Amino acid sequence: MSDPHPTYVTDTHSLLWWLTRPQKLRPAASAAFAEVEATAADLIVPIIVIAELIFIAESSRAEVDLDDALTRLQTRPNVHIQPLDLPRVIALRTLTAIPEMHDRLIVAEALARQVRLITKDEAIVTSGVVATVW
């Protein structure tokens, strides 16, 4: 039985592509974000994802209007920017199958909420630690 109102956690690249280049998303990820757009699903954005977006924009690796992106995220009632907390940081110790710290924090959020993570990150997907959508 599927969740009538699903919740997803997003990683940085998935969020960036949803906001700027949705054609880069695979069908399942696109469908998940379409649910969010239609307010048929909630989206959790870990604060580390916002920090990574800022660094990506500053390094000019992607064109993203940060003010517009933050406004879009903050004005949607079903999009929730999640602050970092101690239990998520402590969870890093158990997520050693994922080599990158930022990815571990994102996965920790999805695990704590028992929801799927929108990601194409190969290290996360192949770890099998969390259910993913791509």
C-alpha positions, 0 to 999 in steps of 0.5 A: 500500500502506498503512502497517500501523502508521501514525503521525500528528502532531496539531495543537492543535485536533485534539488538544483536540477528541479529548480534550474534544469528539470530535464536532467531528472530521470522519470521517477525523480521528476514524478516525485518533484511533480507530486511536491509541485502539486502539494501531493507530497512533502519535501524535506530539504536538509540545511546542508543542501542549502549550504551546498547550493550556496557553494555551487552558486559561488563557484559558478558550477551552476547558474542558480538564482539563490534568492529565487530558489530560497523564496520558492522553497520557503513559500511552499507549505509542503517544503520544509528546510530541516535544520541540522541537529545532534542526532543527525550528526551522531548518525554519521558514525553508523553510515560509513558505507557512504564516504562523503560527510554531506551525503551522510547527513542527507541520508541520516535525515531520510533514515530518521524520517523513514522516507525515500531520498531523491538522488542519483548519487551512486555511492548512496544508491549502491550503499543500499542504506536508504530507499532512493528515487531517481 
